[in-house]
């Protein structure tokens, strides 16, 4: 899930189009602050990742506000790594709700499997 203000620029859009074409088992959803926000001009800034464990234990979770850029790691952002199946399901439900909202309310931002 990416914020529309940082996904539609001249430099970013071709990279995202290539990424969408290359993905095999996932997709890219582009959105605004969206679901539960009355400020649609704001951004979706939360980052989260859930990885299914290979050892049969708790899910691996990553959560924070840090952007995935070289400079972000030198700023005052947060990033937490932990294992929790409960939080993994919470993150997944939050993502699915926001993704459904973005697909229904912001189709103009979505990139399909064909290059435009």
Secondary structure, 3 states (H helix, E strand, C coil): CEEHHHCCCHHHHHHHHHHHHHCCCCCCCEECCCCCCCCCCCCCCCEEEEECCCCCCCCEEEEECCCCCCHHHHCCCCEEEEECHHHHHHHHHHHHHHHHHHHHHCHHHCCCCCCC
